[in-house]
Amino acid sequence: MASDSSHSARTREKEALEKAIQKLAAAKSSGPLTPESFEATDYLRRLWSIFISDLCNEENGLPAELRASLISIGFWVRREADAIDRGASTNFDGLIDINRIIADGLA
């Protein structure tokens, strides 16, 4: 039963990351400082805020070292999203790549 629950959670997380990747790809096509870009970065920040909150929870079943690494990635993702929103970065590819790696790891 617990494995079904964790599998279901991983599936939802993967789907949320896939949605973020799709939004980032659309934003990359439209360019920074566009409605598509702001929508993608907002979604990404909200998603990673949820992930970080969960990873900070001591009841999270992942090993502490992995949780710490994912939290660091989450902070980087949020900083990059902020930089894109300010027009200081166009690193959509970096955000797409790191989110793809994390999504693939949930398979």
Biopython code that builds the backbone (N, CA, C, O; Angstrom):
import numpy as np
from Bio.PDB.StructureBuilder import StructureBuilder

atoms = [
    (1, "MET", "N", (0.822, -1.197, 0.000)),
    (1, "MET", "CA", (0.000, 0.000, 0.000)),
    (1, "MET", "C", (0.862, 1.256, 0.000)),
    (1, "MET", "O", (0.612, 2.172, -0.783)),
    (2, "ALA", "N", (1.871, 1.313, 0.863)),
    (2, "ALA", "CA", (2.733, 2.496, 0.919)),
    (2, "ALA", "C", (3.481, 2.676, -0.385)),
    (2, "ALA", "O", (3.690, 3.804, -0.832)),
    (3, "SER", "N", (3.893, 1.561, -1.007)),
    (3, "SER", "CA", (4.610, 1.686, -2.271)),
    (3, "SER", "C", (3.689, 2.224, -3.366)),
    (3, "SER", "O", (4.138, 2.961, -4.244)),
    (4, "ASP", "N", (2.399, 1.862, -3.322)),
    (4, "ASP", "CA", (1.434, 2.423, -4.263)),
    (4, "ASP", "C", (1.324, 3.930, -4.068)),
    (4, "ASP", "O", (1.272, 4.694, -5.032)),
    (5, "SER", "N", (1.289, 4.344, -2.801)),
    (5, "SER", "CA", (1.185, 5.764, -2.485)),
    (5, "SER", "C", (2.422, 6.522, -2.948)),
    (5, "SER", "O", (2.296, 7.602, -3.524)),
    (6, "SER", "N", (3.614, 5.983, -2.710)),
    (6, "SER", "CA", (4.835, 6.664, -3.127)),
    (6, "SER", "C", (4.958, 6.654, -4.652)),
    (6, "SER", "O", (5.456, 7.612, -5.243)),
    (7, "HIS", "N", (4.508, 5.578, -5.280)),
    (7, "HIS", "CA", (4.517, 5.534, -6.749)),
    (7, "HIS", "C", (3.581, 6.594, -7.325)),
    (7, "HIS", "O", (3.915, 7.279, -8.291)),
    (8, "SER", "N", (2.413, 6.713, -6.719)),
    (8, "SER", "CA", (1.448, 7.718, -7.150)),
    (8, "SER", "C", (2.005, 9.128, -6.971)),
    (8, "SER", "O", (1.826, 9.988, -7.834)),
    (9, "ALA", "N", (2.681, 9.358, -5.847)),
    (9, "ALA", "CA", (3.278, 10.673, -5.591)),
    (9, "ALA", "C", (4.369, 10.972, -6.620)),
    (9, "ALA", "O", (4.439, 12.083, -7.145)),
    (10, "ARG", "N", (5.214, 9.994, -6.907)),
    (10, "ARG", "CA", (6.271, 10.195, -7.919)),
    (10, "ARG", "C", (5.665, 10.482, -9.286)),
    (10, "ARG", "O", (6.174, 11.320, -10.031)),
    (11, "THR", "N", (4.586, 9.793, -9.612)),
    (11, "THR", "CA", (3.918, 10.020, -10.895)),
    (11, "THR", "C", (3.395, 11.457, -10.975)),
    (11, "THR", "O", (3.562, 12.122, -11.997)),
    (12, "ARG", "N", (2.766, 11.935, -9.903)),
    (12, "ARG", "CA", (2.257, 13.318, -9.888)),
    (12, "ARG", "C", (3.403, 14.327, -9.977)),
    (12, "ARG", "O", (3.294, 15.336, -10.674)),
    (13, "GLU", "N", (4.491, 14.053, -9.275)),
    (13, "GLU", "CA", (5.655, 14.951, -9.326)),
    (13, "GLU", "C", (6.236, 14.997, -10.737)),
    (13, "GLU", "O", (6.575, 16.064, -11.248)),
    (14, "LYS", "N", (6.346, 13.825, -11.356)),
    (14, "LYS", "CA", (6.870, 13.758, -12.724)),
    (14, "LYS", "C", (5.958, 14.529, -13.682)),
    (14, "LYS", "O", (6.443, 15.260, -14.546)),
    (15, "GLU", "N", (4.658, 14.371, -13.536)),
    (15, "GLU", "CA", (3.710, 15.088, -14.391)),
    (15, "GLU", "C", (3.828, 16.599, -14.196)),
    (15, "GLU", "O", (3.753, 17.359, -15.162)),
    (16, "ALA", "N", (4.012, 17.032, -12.955)),
    (16, "ALA", "CA", (4.162, 18.464, -12.680)),
    (16, "ALA", "C", (5.450, 18.998, -13.300)),
    (16, "ALA", "O", (5.472, 20.108, -13.830)),
    (17, "LEU", "N", (6.515, 18.214, -13.235)),
    (17, "LEU", "CA", (7.774, 18.636, -13.861)),
    (17, "LEU", "C", (7.643, 18.673, -15.378)),
    (17, "LEU", "O", (8.175, 19.575, -16.025)),
    (18, "GLU", "N", (6.937, 17.697, -15.948)),
    (18, "GLU", "CA", (6.706, 17.685, -17.396)),
    (18, "GLU", "C", (5.937, 18.936, -17.826)),
    (18, "GLU", "O", (6.234, 19.525, -18.866)),
    (19, "LYS", "N", (4.953, 19.337, -17.025)),
    (19, "LYS", "CA", (4.196, 20.551, -17.324)),
    (19, "LYS", "C", (5.117, 21.769, -17.264)),
    (19, "LYS", "O", (5.026, 22.661, -18.107)),
    (20, "ALA", "N", (5.998, 21.806, -16.274)),
    (20, "ALA", "CA", (6.955, 22.912, -16.163)),
    (20, "ALA", "C", (7.861, 22.958, -17.394)),
    (20, "ALA", "O", (8.138, 24.033, -17.927)),
    (21, "ILE", "N", (8.311, 21.809, -17.834)),
    (21, "ILE", "CA", (9.192, 21.726, -19.005)),
    (21, "ILE", "C", (8.464, 22.239, -20.249)),
    (21, "ILE", "O", (9.044, 22.968, -21.053)),
    (22, "GLN", "N", (7.203, 21.861, -20.404)),
    (22, "GLN", "CA", (6.411, 22.341, -21.548)),
    (22, "GLN", "C", (6.262, 23.858, -21.504)),
    (22, "GLN", "O", (6.401, 24.532, -22.524)),
    (23, "LYS", "N", (5.979, 24.386, -20.321)),
    (23, "LYS", "CA", (5.833, 25.836, -20.178)),
    (23, "LYS", "C", (7.157, 26.541, -20.468)),
    (23, "LYS", "O", (7.172, 27.590, -21.112)),
    (24, "LEU", "N", (8.262, 25.975, -20.002)),
    (24, "LEU", "CA", (9.578, 26.570, -20.256)),
    (24, "LEU", "C", (9.926, 26.542, -21.746)),
    (24, "LEU", "O", (10.513, 27.490, -22.266)),
    (25, "ALA", "N", (9.563, 25.456, -22.427)),
    (25, "ALA", "CA", (9.823, 25.372, -23.867)),
    (25, "ALA", "C", (9.027, 26.441, -24.617)),
    (25, "ALA", "O", (9.544, 27.067, -25.543)),
    (26, "ALA", "N", (7.781, 26.647, -24.221)),
    (26, "ALA", "CA", (6.969, 27.700, -24.848)),
    (26, "ALA", "C", (7.562, 29.068, -24.542)),
    (26, "ALA", "O", (7.589, 29.944, -25.407)),
    (27, "ALA", "N", (8.036, 29.252, -23.321)),
    (27, "ALA", "CA", (8.641, 30.526, -22.924)),
    (27, "ALA", "C", (9.926, 30.780, -23.698)),
    (27, "ALA", "O", (10.203, 31.911, -24.096)),
    (28, "LYS", "N", (10.704, 29.732, -23.908)),
    (28, "LYS", "CA", (11.947, 29.869, -24.685)),
    (28, "LYS", "C", (11.630, 30.355, -26.097)),
    (28, "LYS", "O", (12.326, 31.216, -26.634)),
    (29, "SER", "N", (10.579, 29.800, -26.692)),
    (29, "SER", "CA", (10.174, 30.215, -28.043)),
    (29, "SER", "C", (9.708, 31.663, -28.077)),
    (29, "SER", "O", (9.976, 32.386, -29.037)),
    (30, "SER", "N", (9.011, 32.083, -27.027)),
    (30, "SER", "CA", (8.482, 33.454, -26.971)),
    (30, "SER", "C", (9.524, 34.463, -26.531)),
    (30, "SER", "O", (9.467, 35.635, -26.903)),
    (31, "GLY", "N", (10.488, 33.993, -25.726)),
    (31, "GLY", "CA", (11.541, 34.868, -25.223)),
    (31, "GLY", "C", (11.240, 35.374, -23.820)),
    (31, "GLY", "O", (10.114, 35.268, -23.333)),
    (32, "PRO", "N", (12.258, 35.920, -23.184)),
    (32, "PRO", "CA", (12.070, 36.445, -21.825)),
    (32, "PRO", "C", (11.172, 37.682, -21.840)),
    (32, "PRO", "O", (10.979, 38.329, -22.869)),
    (33, "LEU", "N", (10.642, 37.978, -20.678)),
    (33, "LEU", "CA", (9.804, 39.168, -20.484)),
    (33, "LEU", "C", (8.528, 39.143, -21.322)),
    (33, "LEU", "O", (8.007, 40.186, -21.717)),
    (34, "THR", "N", (8.033, 37.932, -21.584)),
    (34, "THR", "CA", (6.767, 37.745, -22.296)),
    (34, "THR", "C", (5.777, 37.092, -21.325)),
    (34, "THR", "O", (6.182, 36.546, -20.299)),
    (35, "PRO", "N", (4.491, 37.149, -21.644)),
    (35, "PRO", "CA", (3.518, 36.475, -20.777)),
    (35, "PRO", "C", (3.835, 34.982, -20.598)),
    (35, "PRO", "O", (3.674, 34.442, -19.504)),
    (36, "GLU", "N", (4.281, 34.326, -21.658)),
    (36, "GLU", "CA", (4.610, 32.898, -21.571)),
    (36, "GLU", "C", (5.779, 32.671, -20.613)),
    (36, "GLU", "O", (5.794, 31.707, -19.848)),
    (37, "SER", "N", (6.747, 33.568, -20.671)),
    (37, "SER", "CA", (7.904, 33.458, -19.784)),
    (37, "SER", "C", (7.496, 33.640, -18.331)),
    (37, "SER", "O", (7.883, 32.850, -17.470)),
    (38, "PHE", "N", (6.714, 34.682, -18.055)),
    (38, "PHE", "CA", (6.278, 34.929, -16.683)),
    (38, "PHE", "C", (5.407, 33.778, -16.161)),
    (38, "PHE", "O", (5.506, 33.411, -14.990)),
    (39, "GLU", "N", (4.567, 33.217, -17.012)),
    (39, "GLU", "CA", (3.728, 32.088, -16.608)),
    (39, "GLU", "C", (4.601, 30.879, -16.262)),
    (39, "GLU", "O", (4.375, 30.208, -15.255)),
    (40, "ALA", "N", (5.597, 30.610, -17.105)),
    (40, "ALA", "CA", (6.478, 29.460, -16.876)),
    (40, "ALA", "C", (7.299, 29.623, -15.601)),
    (40, "ALA", "O", (7.413, 28.684, -14.814)),
    (41, "THR", "N", (7.869, 30.807, -15.393)),
    (41, "THR", "CA", (8.708, 31.004, -14.208)),
    (41, "THR", "C", (7.867, 31.006, -12.930)),
    (41, "THR", "O", (8.314, 30.515, -11.893)),
    (42, "ASP", "N", (6.668, 31.548, -13.001)),
    (42, "ASP", "CA", (5.785, 31.531, -11.831)),
    (42, "ASP", "C", (5.422, 30.092, -11.462)),
    (42, "ASP", "O", (5.495, 29.704, -10.296)),
    (43, "TYR", "N", (5.034, 29.314, -12.459)),
    (43, "TYR", "CA", (4.683, 27.907, -12.217)),
    (43, "TYR", "C", (5.878, 27.167, -11.629)),
    (43, "TYR", "O", (5.739, 26.409, -10.669)),
    (44, "LEU", "N", (7.051, 27.392, -12.211)),
    (44, "LEU", "CA", (8.261, 26.705, -11.770)),
    (44, "LEU", "C", (8.614, 27.065, -10.323)),
    (44, "LEU", "O", (8.949, 26.188, -9.527)),
    (45, "ARG", "N", (8.538, 28.334, -9.990)),
    (45, "ARG", "CA", (8.831, 28.760, -8.608)),
    (45, "ARG", "C", (7.844, 28.138, -7.618)),
    (45, "ARG", "O", (8.243, 27.653, -6.559)),
    (46, "ARG", "N", (6.568, 28.155, -7.965)),
    (46, "ARG", "CA", (5.563, 27.571, -7.067)),
    (46, "ARG", "C", (5.795, 26.069, -6.902)),
    (46, "ARG", "O", (5.700, 25.547, -5.791)),
    (47, "LEU", "N", (6.098, 25.370, -7.998)),
    (47, "LEU", "CA", (6.349, 23.936, -7.952)),
    (47, "LEU", "C", (7.551, 23.623, -7.062)),
    (47, "LEU", "O", (7.483, 22.753, -6.194)),
    (48, "TRP", "N", (8.642, 24.340, -7.287)),
    (48, "TRP", "CA", (9.843, 24.057, -6.507)),
    (48, "TRP", "C", (9.685, 24.494, -5.054)),
    (48, "TRP", "O", (10.330, 23.920, -4.177)),
    (49, "SER", "N", (8.864, 25.472, -4.777)),
    (49, "SER", "CA", (8.586, 25.833, -3.382)),
    (49, "SER", "C", (7.894, 24.671, -2.666)),
    (49, "SER", "O", (8.192, 24.376, -1.508)),
    (50, "ILE", "N", (6.977, 24.023, -3.363)),
    (50, "ILE", "CA", (6.302, 22.847, -2.799)),
    (50, "ILE", "C", (7.310, 21.728, -2.578)),
    (50, "ILE", "O", (7.328, 21.104, -1.517)),
    (51, "PHE", "N", (8.157, 21.471, -3.591)),
    (51, "PHE", "CA", (9.164, 20.421, -3.457)),
    (51, "PHE", "C", (10.097, 20.704, -2.281)),
    (51, "PHE", "O", (10.375, 19.816, -1.474)),
    (52, "ILE", "N", (10.577, 21.942, -2.188)),
    (52, "ILE", "CA", (11.509, 22.297, -1.117)),
    (52, "ILE", "C", (10.855, 22.121, 0.247)),
    (52, "ILE", "O", (11.473, 21.600, 1.175)),
    (53, "SER", "N", (9.623, 22.551, 0.366)),
    (53, "SER", "CA", (8.902, 22.395, 1.628)),
    (53, "SER", "C", (8.813, 20.921, 2.012)),
    (53, "SER", "O", (9.045, 20.561, 3.166)),
    (54, "ASP", "N", (8.480, 20.075, 1.051)),
    (54, "ASP", "CA", (8.387, 18.645, 1.314)),
    (54, "ASP", "C", (9.755, 18.065, 1.668)),
    (54, "ASP", "O", (9.863, 17.239, 2.574)),
    (55, "LEU", "N", (10.793, 18.493, 0.962)),
    (55, "LEU", "CA", (12.131, 17.974, 1.214)),
    (55, "LEU", "C", (12.670, 18.399, 2.581)),
    (55, "LEU", "O", (13.505, 17.702, 3.160)),
    (56, "CYS", "N", (12.204, 19.526, 3.095)),
    (56, "CYS", "CA", (12.630, 20.001, 4.416)),
    (56, "CYS", "C", (11.939, 19.252, 5.550)),
    (56, "CYS", "O", (12.376, 19.307, 6.699)),
    (57, "ASN", "N", (10.872, 18.560, 5.220)),
    (57, "ASN", "CA", (10.109, 17.811, 6.218)),
    (57, "ASN", "C", (10.900, 16.569, 6.635)),
    (57, "ASN", "O", (11.286, 15.761, 5.790)),
    (58, "GLU", "N", (11.138, 16.424, 7.931)),
    (58, "GLU", "CA", (11.896, 15.279, 8.448)),
    (58, "GLU", "C", (11.215, 13.942, 8.145)),
    (58, "GLU", "O", (11.865, 12.897, 8.151)),
    (59, "GLU", "N", (9.922, 13.975, 7.885)),
    (59, "GLU", "CA", (9.204, 12.739, 7.572)),
    (59, "GLU", "C", (9.390, 12.303, 6.120)),
    (59, "GLU", "O", (8.948, 11.222, 5.732)),
    (60, "ASN", "N", (10.047, 13.148, 5.317)),
    (60, "ASN", "CA", (10.353, 12.779, 3.940)),
    (60, "ASN", "C", (11.273, 11.561, 3.979)),
    (60, "ASN", "O", (12.264, 11.550, 4.709)),
    (61, "GLY", "N", (10.946, 10.547, 3.201)),
    (61, "GLY", "CA", (11.668, 9.279, 3.254)),
    (61, "GLY", "C", (12.987, 9.240, 2.500)),
    (61, "GLY", "O", (13.702, 8.239, 2.567)),
    (62, "LEU", "N", (13.323, 10.298, 1.790)),
    (62, "LEU", "CA", (14.589, 10.292, 1.048)),
    (62, "LEU", "C", (15.766, 10.452, 2.004)),
    (62, "LEU", "O", (15.626, 11.046, 3.073)),
    (63, "PRO", "N", (16.926, 9.922, 1.619)),
    (63, "PRO", "CA", (18.126, 10.120, 2.442)),
    (63, "PRO", "C", (18.450, 11.617, 2.578)),
    (63, "PRO", "O", (18.233, 12.397, 1.651)),
    (64, "ALA", "N", (18.965, 11.992, 3.731)),
    (64, "ALA", "CA", (19.233, 13.404, 4.030)),
    (64, "ALA", "C", (20.136, 14.055, 2.983)),
    (64, "ALA", "O", (19.902, 15.200, 2.596)),
    (65, "GLU", "N", (21.152, 13.351, 2.526)),
    (65, "GLU", "CA", (22.076, 13.923, 1.542)),
    (65, "GLU", "C", (21.375, 14.216, 0.219)),
    (65, "GLU", "O", (21.616, 15.254, -0.396)),
    (66, "LEU", "N", (20.512, 13.310, -0.217)),
    (66, "LEU", "CA", (19.752, 13.531, -1.451)),
    (66, "LEU", "C", (18.782, 14.689, -1.279)),
    (66, "LEU", "O", (18.639, 15.525, -2.172)),
    (67, "ARG", "N", (18.115, 14.738, -0.128)),
    (67, "ARG", "CA", (17.200, 15.852, 0.133)),
    (67, "ARG", "C", (17.953, 17.179, 0.066)),
    (67, "ARG", "O", (17.471, 18.136, -0.541)),
    (68, "ALA", "N", (19.120, 17.239, 0.680)),
    (68, "ALA", "CA", (19.907, 18.475, 0.684)),
    (68, "ALA", "C", (20.302, 18.870, -0.741)),
    (68, "ALA", "O", (20.253, 20.049, -1.092)),
    (69, "SER", "N", (20.688, 17.906, -1.550)),
    (69, "SER", "CA", (21.057, 18.190, -2.943)),
    (69, "SER", "C", (19.866, 18.720, -3.733)),
    (69, "SER", "O", (19.997, 19.675, -4.499)),
    (70, "LEU", "N", (18.708, 18.101, -3.545)),
    (70, "LEU", "CA", (17.512, 18.550, -4.257)),
    (70, "LEU", "C", (17.066, 19.932, -3.789)),
    (70, "LEU", "O", (16.585, 20.732, -4.592)),
    (71, "ILE", "N", (17.220, 20.217, -2.511)),
    (71, "ILE", "CA", (16.895, 21.554, -2.006)),
    (71, "ILE", "C", (17.812, 22.586, -2.656)),
    (71, "ILE", "O", (17.354, 23.657, -3.056)),
    (72, "SER", "N", (19.096, 22.275, -2.764)),
    (72, "SER", "CA", (20.041, 23.189, -3.428)),
    (72, "SER", "C", (19.655, 23.420, -4.881)),
    (72, "SER", "O", (19.710, 24.547, -5.373)),
    (73, "ILE", "N", (19.266, 22.355, -5.564)),
    (73, "ILE", "CA", (18.807, 22.491, -6.952)),
    (73, "ILE", "C", (17.571, 23.388, -7.004)),
    (73, "ILE", "O", (17.455, 24.249, -7.876)),
    (74, "GLY", "N", (16.661, 23.181, -6.071)),
    (74, "GLY", "CA", (15.443, 23.995, -6.023)),
    (74, "GLY", "C", (15.745, 25.475, -5.838)),
    (74, "GLY", "O", (15.126, 26.325, -6.478)),
    (75, "PHE", "N", (16.699, 25.782, -4.959)),
    (75, "PHE", "CA", (17.086, 27.184, -4.769)),
    (75, "PHE", "C", (17.687, 27.754, -6.052)),
    (75, "PHE", "O", (17.406, 28.896, -6.415)),
    (76, "TRP", "N", (18.513, 26.961, -6.739)),
    (76, "TRP", "CA", (19.099, 27.419, -8.007)),
    (76, "TRP", "C", (18.000, 27.673, -9.041)),
    (76, "TRP", "O", (18.017, 28.688, -9.737)),
    (77, "VAL", "N", (17.046, 26.744, -9.136)),
    (77, "VAL", "CA", (15.940, 26.887, -10.091)),
    (77, "VAL", "C", (15.186, 28.185, -9.822)),
    (77, "VAL", "O", (14.884, 28.934, -10.751)),
    (78, "ARG", "N", (14.887, 28.448, -8.568)),
    (78, "ARG", "CA", (14.145, 29.669, -8.235)),
    (78, "ARG", "C", (14.961, 30.923, -8.542)),
    (78, "ARG", "O", (14.410, 31.915, -9.021)),
    (79, "ARG", "N", (16.273, 30.891, -8.272)),
    (79, "ARG", "CA", (17.124, 32.051, -8.604)),
    (79, "ARG", "C", (17.170, 32.283, -10.113)),
    (79, "ARG", "O", (17.100, 33.425, -10.568)),
    (80, "GLU", "N", (17.286, 31.212, -10.886)),
    (80, "GLU", "CA", (17.307, 31.346, -12.351)),
    (80, "GLU", "C", (15.977, 31.893, -12.865)),
    (80, "GLU", "O", (15.955, 32.743, -13.755)),
    (81, "ALA", "N", (14.884, 31.412, -12.313)),
    (81, "ALA", "CA", (13.566, 31.918, -12.716)),
    (81, "ALA", "C", (13.459, 33.409, -12.415)),
    (81, "ALA", "O", (12.943, 34.176, -13.228)),
    (82, "ASP", "N", (13.947, 33.817, -11.247)),
    (82, "ASP", "CA", (13.940, 35.243, -10.895)),
    (82, "ASP", "C", (14.791, 36.056, -11.868)),
    (82, "ASP", "O", (14.400, 37.150, -12.275)),
    (83, "ALA", "N", (15.947, 35.524, -12.238)),
    (83, "ALA", "CA", (16.834, 36.228, -13.172)),
    (83, "ALA", "C", (16.182, 36.377, -14.540)),
    (83, "ALA", "O", (16.332, 37.412, -15.190)),
    (84, "ILE", "N", (15.470, 35.364, -14.976)),
    (84, "ILE", "CA", (14.753, 35.448, -16.257)),
    (84, "ILE", "C", (13.683, 36.528, -16.172)),
    (84, "ILE", "O", (13.511, 37.311, -17.106)),
    (85, "ASP", "N", (12.967, 36.571, -15.056)),
    (85, "ASP", "CA", (11.912, 37.581, -14.887)),
    (85, "ASP", "C", (12.465, 38.999, -14.884)),
    (85, "ASP", "O", (11.780, 39.932, -15.303)),
    (86, "ARG", "N", (13.695, 39.168, -14.417)),
    (86, "ARG", "CA", (14.325, 40.499, -14.405)),
    (86, "ARG", "C", (14.959, 40.845, -15.753)),
    (86, "ARG", "O", (15.397, 41.977, -15.956)),
    (87, "GLY", "N", (15.013, 39.883, -16.670)),
    (87, "GLY", "CA", (15.672, 40.105, -17.947)),
    (87, "GLY", "C", (17.183, 39.950, -17.845)),
    (87, "GLY", "O", (17.906, 40.324, -18.769)),
    (88, "ALA", "N", (17.668, 39.404, -16.731)),
    (88, "ALA", "CA", (19.099, 39.236, -16.514)),
    (88, "ALA", "C", (19.613, 37.885, -17.020)),
    (88, "ALA", "O", (20.819, 37.636, -17.007)),
    (89, "SER", "N", (18.709, 37.020, -17.462)),
    (89, "SER", "CA", (19.088, 35.695, -17.940)),
    (89, "SER", "C", (18.094, 35.231, -18.996)),
    (89, "SER", "O", (16.936, 35.648, -19.015)),
    (90, "THR", "N", (18.573, 34.365, -19.864)),
    (90, "THR", "CA", (17.705, 33.674, -20.824)),
    (90, "THR", "C", (17.963, 32.166, -20.735)),
    (90, "THR", "O", (17.858, 31.450, -21.731)),
    (91, "ASN", "N", (18.299, 31.699, -19.543)),
    (91, "ASN", "CA", (18.723, 30.319, -19.346)),
    (91, "ASN", "C", (17.552, 29.333, -19.279)),
    (91, "ASN", "O", (17.450, 28.535, -18.347)),
    (92, "PHE", "N", (16.687, 29.402, -20.267)),
    (92, "PHE", "CA", (15.585, 28.446, -20.325)),
    (92, "PHE", "C", (16.119, 27.025, -20.495)),
    (92, "PHE", "O", (15.592, 26.085, -19.901)),
    (93, "ASP", "N", (17.169, 26.871, -21.311)),
    (93, "ASP", "CA", (17.723, 25.535, -21.549)),
    (93, "ASP", "C", (18.227, 24.898, -20.259)),
    (93, "ASP", "O", (18.004, 23.710, -20.026)),
    (94, "GLY", "N", (18.901, 25.675, -19.426)),
    (94, "GLY", "CA", (19.390, 25.145, -18.156)),
    (94, "GLY", "C", (18.253, 24.680, -17.268)),
    (94, "GLY", "O", (18.334, 23.623, -16.643)),
    (95, "LEU", "N", (17.191, 25.473, -17.214)),
    (95, "LEU", "CA", (16.025, 25.099, -16.412)),
    (95, "LEU", "C", (15.330, 23.868, -16.988)),
    (95, "LEU", "O", (14.914, 22.977, -16.248)),
    (96, "ILE", "N", (15.211, 23.828, -18.303)),
    (96, "ILE", "CA", (14.595, 22.657, -18.946)),
    (96, "ILE", "C", (15.430, 21.414, -18.654)),
    (96, "ILE", "O", (14.888, 20.369, -18.293)),
    (97, "ASP", "N", (16.748, 21.527, -18.809)),
    (97, "ASP", "CA", (17.626, 20.370, -18.613)),
    (97, "ASP", "C", (17.553, 19.827, -17.187)),
    (97, "ASP", "O", (17.397, 18.622, -16.993)),
    (98, "ILE", "N", (17.665, 20.697, -16.198)),
    (98, "ILE", "CA", (17.684, 20.218, -14.809)),
    (98, "ILE", "C", (16.330, 19.622, -14.427)),
    (98, "ILE", "O", (16.271, 18.625, -13.707)),
    (99, "ASN", "N", (15.244, 20.226, -14.905)),
    (99, "ASN", "CA", (13.928, 19.667, -14.605)),
    (99, "ASN", "C", (13.707, 18.350, -15.329)),
    (99, "ASN", "O", (13.027, 17.466, -14.807)),
    (100, "ARG", "N", (14.268, 18.205, -16.518)),
    (100, "ARG", "CA", (14.188, 16.934, -17.264)),
    (100, "ARG", "C", (14.942, 15.848, -16.504)),
    (100, "ARG", "O", (14.451, 14.726, -16.383)),
    (101, "ILE", "N", (16.124, 16.167, -15.993)),
    (101, "ILE", "CA", (16.924, 15.188, -15.247)),
    (101, "ILE", "C", (16.151, 14.724, -14.007)),
    (101, "ILE", "O", (16.088, 13.530, -13.717)),
    (102, "ILE", "N", (15.572, 15.672, -13.289)),
    (102, "ILE", "CA", (14.816, 15.316, -12.085)),
    (102, "ILE", "C", (13.587, 14.480, -12.464)),
    (102, "ILE", "O", (13.302, 13.473, -11.816)),
    (103, "ALA", "N", (12.865, 14.888, -13.501)),
    (103, "ALA", "CA", (11.672, 14.134, -13.937)),
    (103, "ALA", "C", (12.056, 12.718, -14.352)),
    (103, "ALA", "O", (11.368, 11.759, -14.002)),
    (104, "ASP", "N", (13.147, 12.584, -15.093)),
    (104, "ASP", "CA", (13.577, 11.254, -15.535)),
    (104, "ASP", "C", (13.960, 10.374, -14.345)),
    (104, "ASP", "O", (13.781, 9.157, -14.377)),
    (105, "GLY", "N", (14.487, 11.002, -13.302)),
    (105, "GLY", "CA", (14.853, 10.248, -12.109)),
    (105, "GLY", "C", (13.649, 9.736, -11.332)),
    (105, "GLY", "O", (13.776, 8.822, -10.518)),
    (106, "LEU", "N", (12.493, 10.316, -11.577)),
    (106, "LEU", "CA", (11.278, 9.874, -10.889)),
    (106, "LEU", "C", (10.614, 8.690, -11.579)),
    (106, "LEU", "O", (9.673, 8.107, -11.040)),
    (107, "ALA", "N", (11.090, 8.334, -12.754)),
    (107, "ALA", "CA", (10.481, 7.224, -13.520)),
    (107, "ALA", "C", (10.690, 5.891, -12.840)),
    (107, "ALA", "O", (10.244, 4.862, -13.347)),
]
sb = StructureBuilder()
sb.init_structure("model")
sb.init_model(0)
sb.init_chain("A")
sb.init_seg("    ")
for serial, (resi, resn, name, xyz) in enumerate(atoms, 1):
    if name == "N":
        sb.init_residue(resn, " ", resi, " ")
    sb.init_atom(name, np.array(xyz, "f"), 0.0, 1.0, " ", f" {name:<3s}", serial, name[0])
structure = sb.get_structure()
